[in-house]
Amino acid sequence: MNSQGPSLRDPAVGTIGYSWVVPDNREFYFKDGNLLWIKDIKADSYYLRLVLDSMFASINQLSAGAAYQALTIIKLKQVDIPLPSLEIQKQIVAKIEEEQKIVEANKKLIGIFQRKIANVLSEIKV
């Protein structure tokens, strides 16, 4: 597990709530100061990323600012993050990753059928 944990990016341009896990202790460039870096967590980094990604609708409501909304450390501390045992966290991550693969495969299949339908329709119009 990565002791660095997930990093939360809060970009000046774009939406609040893009998160990612730094997979090891490699250095990475901070484009600007709009980043929350969660370090030394006692949770599976990938589980925490999934939970935070699923909670960003409510996190957006906690963000401060009118023209530019920022998710501050103080506001992030107000978010209640469910933390089951590490074993269960890893099981949840594995299950979600498995389901995401199925979703991606289905998206590809839908694309294939959409192209087939478009081809048939174009032949009918000829």
GROMACS elastic network, one bead per residue, 0.5 to 0.9 nm:
[ bonds ]
;  ai    aj funct       b0    kb
    1     4     6  0.87813   500
    1     5     6  0.81804   500
    1    23     6  0.82956   500
    1    24     6  0.84356   500
    1    43     6  0.87637   500
    1    44     6  0.65370   500
    1    45     6  0.68948   500
    1    46     6  0.88758   500
    2     5     6  0.55602   500
    2     6     6  0.84882   500
    2    21     6  0.81370   500
    2    22     6  0.74093   500
    2    23     6  0.61235   500
    2    24     6  0.57155   500
    2    25     6  0.76405   500
    2    40     6  0.85922   500
    2    41     6  0.89494   500
    2    44     6  0.80080   500
    2    45     6  0.65773   500
    3    24     6  0.78763   500
    3    25     6  0.80487   500
    3    39     6  0.65010   500
    3    40     6  0.51811   500
    3    41     6  0.66769   500
    3    42     6  0.84991   500
    3    45     6  0.80741   500
    4     7     6  0.80019   500
    4    21     6  0.80452   500
    4    22     6  0.67208   500
    4    23     6  0.80980   500
    4    24     6  0.72127   500
    4    25     6  0.68505   500
    4    37     6  0.82051   500
    4    38     6  0.70135   500
    4    40     6  0.59370   500
    4    41     6  0.76308   500
    4    45     6  0.82464   500
    5    20     6  0.88199   500
    5    21     6  0.60866   500
    5    22     6  0.67514   500
    5    23     6  0.82302   500
    5    24     6  0.89781   500
    5    37     6  0.79509   500
    5    38     6  0.58522   500
    5    39     6  0.53223   500
    5    40     6  0.65806   500
    5    41     6  0.61777   500
    5    42     6  0.89548   500
    5    43     6  0.82735   500
    5    44     6  0.78438   500
    5    46     6  0.81474   500
    5    48     6  0.82449   500
    5    49     6  0.86696   500
    6    19     6  0.67624   500
    6    20     6  0.55069   500
    6    22     6  0.62945   500
    6    23     6  0.87569   500
    6    37     6  0.69647   500
    6    38     6  0.59117   500
    6    39     6  0.74897   500
    6    41     6  0.88270   500
    6    45     6  0.56201   500
    6    46     6  0.73815   500
    6    48     6  0.71566   500
    6    49     6  0.61034   500
    7    18     6  0.89310   500
    7    19     6  0.59151   500
    7    20     6  0.56423   500
    7    21     6  0.59679   500
    7    22     6  0.69744   500
    7    35     6  0.73278   500
    7    36     6  0.60994   500
    7    38     6  0.56727   500
    7    39     6  0.80657   500
    7    49     6  0.84630   500
    8    16     6  0.89134   500
    8    17     6  0.68635   500
    8    18     6  0.63829   500
    8    20     6  0.66471   500
    8    21     6  0.86176   500
    8    34     6  0.89945   500
    8    35     6  0.58664   500
    8    37     6  0.58916   500
    8    38     6  0.73355   500
    8    49     6  0.86035   500
    8    52     6  0.89777   500
    9    16     6  0.73463   500
    9    17     6  0.66052   500
    9    18     6  0.56547   500
    9    19     6  0.58671   500
    9    20     6  0.80493   500
    9    34     6  0.64497   500
    9    36     6  0.60032   500
    9    37     6  0.79402   500
   10    13     6  0.87020   500
   10    14     6  0.84640   500
   10    15     6  0.74196   500
   10    16     6  0.50949   500
   10    17     6  0.63271   500
   10    18     6  0.71060   500
   10    19     6  0.86571   500
   10    33     6  0.87485   500
   10    34     6  0.50485   500
   10    35     6  0.52072   500
   10    36     6  0.70369   500
   10    69     6  0.88264   500
   10    70     6  0.66613   500
   10    71     6  0.66596   500
   10    72     6  0.89825   500
   11    14     6  0.60461   500
   11    15     6  0.68231   500
   11    16     6  0.65352   500
   11    17     6  0.85530   500
   11    18     6  0.84164   500
   11    32     6  0.81209   500
   11    33     6  0.87005   500
   11    34     6  0.55584   500
   11    35     6  0.72200   500
   11    70     6  0.84330   500
   12    15     6  0.81441   500
   12    16     6  0.85586   500
   12    32     6  0.85750   500
   12    34     6  0.67613   500
   12    68     6  0.72195   500
   12    69     6  0.84010   500
   12    70     6  0.82899   500
   13    16     6  0.89378   500
   13    68     6  0.87989   500
   15    18     6  0.73930   500
   15    69     6  0.88950   500
   16    56     6  0.77667   500
   16    59     6  0.85728   500
   16    60     6  0.67735   500
   16    63     6  0.84489   500
   16    69     6  0.76295   500
   16    70     6  0.73473   500
   16    71     6  0.72810   500
   17    52     6  0.80210   500
   17    53     6  0.67700   500
   17    56     6  0.58175   500
   17    57     6  0.86612   500
   17    59     6  0.80465   500
   17    60     6  0.77793   500
   17    71     6  0.85568   500
   18    53     6  0.73382   500
   18    56     6  0.88046   500
   19    49     6  0.63355   500
   19    50     6  0.87858   500
   19    52     6  0.77932   500
   19    53     6  0.69388   500
   20    23     6  0.89783   500
   20    46     6  0.83276   500
   20    49     6  0.65429   500
   21    24     6  0.86235   500
   21    45     6  0.65101   500
   21    46     6  0.67375   500
   21    49     6  0.71042   500
   22    25     6  0.73677   500
   22    26     6  0.76806   500
   22    28     6  0.85564   500
   22    45     6  0.88636   500
   23    26     6  0.79006   500
   23    45     6  0.89435   500
   24    27     6  0.88040   500
   29    32     6  0.88412   500
   30    33     6  0.70042   500
   30    34     6  0.85209   500
   30    35     6  0.77542   500
   31    34     6  0.82380   500
   31    35     6  0.89372   500
   32    35     6  0.74117   500
   33    36     6  0.85845   500
   34    70     6  0.79933   500
   34    71     6  0.88323   500
   35    71     6  0.89304   500
   36    71     6  0.81269   500
   36    72     6  0.76138   500
   36    73     6  0.70664   500
   38    41     6  0.70249   500
   40    43     6  0.89395   500
   41    44     6  0.79655   500
   41    45     6  0.77245   500
   42    45     6  0.86314   500
   42    86     6  0.85301   500
   43    46     6  0.85564   500
   43    47     6  0.72830   500
   43    48     6  0.67233   500
   43    83     6  0.72445   500
   43    84     6  0.88745   500
   43    85     6  0.84274   500
   43    86     6  0.64179   500
   43    89     6  0.77547   500
   44    47     6  0.52062   500
   44    48     6  0.62554   500
   44    49     6  0.86974   500
   44    86     6  0.65338   500
   44    89     6  0.65078   500
   44    90     6  0.68530   500
   44    93     6  0.88288   500
   45    48     6  0.51733   500
   45    49     6  0.62259   500
   45    50     6  0.87379   500
   46    49     6  0.50231   500
   46    50     6  0.62360   500
   46    51     6  0.86424   500
   46    89     6  0.86786   500
   46    90     6  0.82571   500
   46    93     6  0.67613   500
   47    50     6  0.51443   500
   47    51     6  0.61825   500
   47    52     6  0.85691   500
   47    89     6  0.58008   500
   47    90     6  0.69075   500
   47    92     6  0.72628   500
   47    93     6  0.56544   500
   48    51     6  0.50888   500
   48    52     6  0.60159   500
   48    53     6  0.84081   500
   48    81     6  0.81979   500
   48    83     6  0.85519   500
   48    89     6  0.85698   500
   49    52     6  0.51748   500
   49    53     6  0.59748   500
   49    54     6  0.85333   500
   50    53     6  0.51114   500
   50    54     6  0.61851   500
   50    55     6  0.86289   500
   50    93     6  0.76936   500
   50    96     6  0.87633   500
   51    54     6  0.51566   500
   51    55     6  0.62002   500
   51    56     6  0.88091   500
   51    81     6  0.73529   500
   51    82     6  0.80901   500
   52    56     6  0.61274   500
   52    59     6  0.84595   500
   52    81     6  0.79018   500
   53    56     6  0.54930   500
   53    57     6  0.86129   500
   54    57     6  0.75522   500
   55    58     6  0.57456   500
   55    59     6  0.62693   500
   55    60     6  0.87694   500
   55    79     6  0.87545   500
   55    81     6  0.88803   500
   56    60     6  0.58045   500
   56    61     6  0.85090   500
   57    60     6  0.52536   500
   57    61     6  0.67855   500
   58    61     6  0.51297   500
   58    62     6  0.67234   500
   58    79     6  0.85469   500
   59    62     6  0.50788   500
   59    63     6  0.64040   500
   59    71     6  0.76192   500
   59    75     6  0.81052   500
   59    76     6  0.74608   500
   59    79     6  0.72270   500
   60    63     6  0.51115   500
   60    64     6  0.85181   500
   60    69     6  0.80718   500
   60    70     6  0.86126   500
   60    71     6  0.75232   500
   61    64     6  0.81708   500
   62    70     6  0.89368   500
   62    71     6  0.72626   500
   62    72     6  0.89817   500
   62    75     6  0.61448   500
   62    76     6  0.80338   500
   62    78     6  0.83555   500
   62    79     6  0.86774   500
   63    69     6  0.56277   500
   63    70     6  0.52504   500
   63    72     6  0.70769   500
   63    75     6  0.67515   500
   63    76     6  0.86012   500
   64    68     6  0.79289   500
   64    69     6  0.50813   500
   64    70     6  0.53085   500
   64    71     6  0.65330   500
   64    72     6  0.77022   500
   64    75     6  0.82606   500
   65    68     6  0.53262   500
   65    70     6  0.63623   500
   66    69     6  0.62033   500
   71    74     6  0.82754   500
   71    75     6  0.62708   500
   71    76     6  0.67219   500
   72    75     6  0.51383   500
   72    76     6  0.61463   500
   72    77     6  0.86341   500
   73    77     6  0.61875   500
   73    78     6  0.88898   500
   74    77     6  0.52605   500
   74    78     6  0.68975   500
   75    78     6  0.52912   500
   75    79     6  0.72271   500
   76    79     6  0.54453   500
   76    80     6  0.88266   500
   77    80     6  0.77448   500
   83    86     6  0.79986   500
   83    89     6  0.75497   500
   84    87     6  0.80843   500
   84    88     6  0.61077   500
   84    89     6  0.62283   500
   85    88     6  0.52941   500
   85    89     6  0.62417   500
   85    90     6  0.87747   500
   86    90     6  0.62531   500
   86    91     6  0.86562   500
   87    90     6  0.52543   500
   87    91     6  0.63298   500
   87    92     6  0.87560   500
   88    92     6  0.61184   500
   88    93     6  0.85972   500
   89    92     6  0.51291   500
   89    93     6  0.62751   500
   89    94     6  0.86789   500
   90    93     6  0.50762   500
   90    94     6  0.61342   500
   90    95     6  0.85995   500
   91    94     6  0.51030   500
   91    95     6  0.61327   500
   91    96     6  0.85950   500
   92    95     6  0.51646   500
   92    96     6  0.61296   500
   92    97     6  0.85261   500
   93    96     6  0.52052   500
   93    97     6  0.60542   500
   93    98     6  0.85135   500
   94    97     6  0.51674   500
   94    98     6  0.61318   500
   94    99     6  0.86632   500
   95    98     6  0.50539   500
   95    99     6  0.62003   500
   95   100     6  0.85725   500
   96    99     6  0.50123   500
   96   100     6  0.60021   500
   96   101     6  0.86245   500
   97   101     6  0.63338   500
   97   102     6  0.88186   500
   98   101     6  0.52882   500
   98   102     6  0.66358   500
   98   103     6  0.89155   500
   99   102     6  0.50316   500
   99   103     6  0.62405   500
   99   104     6  0.86812   500
  100   104     6  0.61471   500
  100   105     6  0.85485   500
  101   104     6  0.51274   500
  101   105     6  0.61562   500
  101   106     6  0.85733   500
  102   105     6  0.50780   500
  102   106     6  0.61152   500
  102   107     6  0.86099   500
  103   106     6  0.50552   500
  103   107     6  0.61807   500
  103   108     6  0.87329   500
  104   107     6  0.50248   500
  104   108     6  0.63522   500
  104   109     6  0.86563   500
  105   108     6  0.51687   500
  105   109     6  0.62507   500
  105   110     6  0.86927   500
  106   110     6  0.60740   500
  106   111     6  0.85307   500
  107   110     6  0.50671   500
  107   111     6  0.62263   500
  107   112     6  0.87054   500
  108   111     6  0.50342   500
  108   112     6  0.62794   500
  108   113     6  0.87671   500
  109   112     6  0.50538   500
  109   113     6  0.63086   500
  109   114     6  0.85756   500
  110   113     6  0.51580   500
  110   114     6  0.60375   500
  110   115     6  0.86303   500
  111   114     6  0.50334   500
  111   115     6  0.62438   500
  111   116     6  0.86308   500
  112   115     6  0.52798   500
  112   116     6  0.62985   500
  112   117     6  0.87305   500
  113   117     6  0.60522   500
  113   118     6  0.84722   500
  114   117     6  0.51008   500
  114   118     6  0.61130   500
  114   119     6  0.85838   500
  115   118     6  0.50163   500
  115   119     6  0.61158   500
  115   120     6  0.86458   500
  116   119     6  0.50720   500
  116   120     6  0.62278   500
  116   121     6  0.85966   500
  117   120     6  0.51406   500
  117   121     6  0.61002   500
  117   122     6  0.85414   500
  118   121     6  0.50963   500
  118   122     6  0.60752   500
  118   123     6  0.86073   500
  119   122     6  0.51326   500
  119   123     6  0.62407   500
  119   124     6  0.87073   500
  120   123     6  0.51050   500
  120   124     6  0.62640   500
  120   125     6  0.88115   500
  121   124     6  0.50670   500
  121   125     6  0.63562   500
  121   126     6  0.89043   500
  122   125     6  0.52170   500
  122   126     6  0.65650   500
  123   126     6  0.53021   500
